[in-house]
Amino acid sequence: MAARIVGYFTKGARPEASIAKAMQILAYHAAKELDPDVREILIRGLIHSTTKALGKWKKDDPHLTISYRTTALMKEEKFLTVHAYTKGKSYDLERAKPAGAPLPNDAKDTDGDMIWPENIDREDVFYVDPPEA
């Protein structure tokens, strides 16, 4: 079976190459654990230990926040946000947990910013073959 090509987007500055690669692998495995048909992944920041719920920050286990689209979600014009929990600040996936139900592409966070930017700079899109198991 041919490797699926996955588009990775970064929100904000792209980290150095070795960290970006580790984040890609973590994001891919987290998304694939929930749905093997992942097509696009938005990496929304670095590993962190907080989460925002109902406009308030609270402590959480270390995780990478990602959003992803599958073929079906793309047809529905939606995406799903996931927390890819790690073992400490490592890039080893411990578990993947959806942060809610799929949202429409134009959904905004509690600050009023689009979660999946509508006009993301296409220069920040990089396509790679998914990592090996």
N, C-alpha and C positions, 0 to 999 in steps of 0.2 A: 504494500500500500504506500503510495507517495505521501511524503510529508506535507502537511497542510501549512500554508503560508499564513502567518498571523501578523496583523498590523499592530504595532505598539505605539502609543501616543504618550507623551509626558506632559503633565500640567505643570508649568513653571520651568525652571532651568533644568537641563538634562545633566545628571550626575556624571562623574568620570566613567570611562568605559567599563572598568571591571565591576563597579557598583551597578551600573546600568544593566550589564549582562546578568548579574546575580538577581536583580529585581525582575528582569524579564523571565528568568527561569521560575522564580517564585510565583510571579503573577500567572504565568502559563499553567503551572501545575495546580494552582488554586482554582482557576477558572475551569480547567479541564476536569478537575475532581467533581465539579458541580454539573458540567455539561461538556461532553467531548466535542461539540460542534462550535467551539469558540472561534470567532473570526477577527474580532478587534478587541484590544485591551487598552484601557486608559489607566496608566499608572499615576495615581493622584498625589504622590509625595513619597517621602522616605519612611522607613519603619518608625513608628511612634507608639506611645503608650497611653493615648487619650482618644476619646471619641466624643462627638457632639450629638446630643440627643435633645430634641425639643428646644434647641437654642442654647443649651448649657453643656459645658465641657465636663467630662468625668474621666476618672482613671480607668484604664482598660489594659488588658495584656498586650504585649508588643505585637504589632501587626502592620502589614502594608495594606493600604486602602486602594482598591482597584475597582474599576467598572468595566464590564465587558458586554459585547454583543455577539450573538449567534446569528445564523442565517434567519431563524424564525424571529428573533428579536428585531433584527434589521428590517424585516418585512412589516413588523408591527410598529416600527419607529420608536423602539424602546431600548433600554439597557438595564443591567442589573449591577448593583454595587455589592461588593464582597469585602470582607476583612480576611486577609490571608495571615492567620496567626502563626507566629514563629517561635522558635526556641530562643528566648532572649533577643538579642540584637543580631542574631545570625540570620541567614537567608534560607534556613531549612524550614519547610512547611510542616507545621504541626496539625493544623486543621483549617478548613475554609468554611466560612459562615456567611450566608447572605445577610446584608444589613437591612433588608426589607424586601418588598415586592418589586418587580420590574417597574421602572419609571419611564415616562415619555421623554423623548430626546430633549425637549425644551424645559425639563424640570430644573428648578433652582434650589440651592441650598438655603439654609436659614439666614444667610447674609444677603440673599438675593442674587448670588452669582450662579450662572449656569453650571451644572455639574459636569455635563459633557459639552464642552464648548461647541457651539454651532459652526463657527468659522475658525476652527482650529488651524493653526499655521501648518499647512501641509509639508513644510520643510521639517517639521518636528515629528513627522511620521516616519518610522523606520520599519521595514518589513524583513522578517527573518523566518527561517524554517523553525518550527517548534523544537525545543530541546528534546534530546533523546530521553527515554524513560529514566 
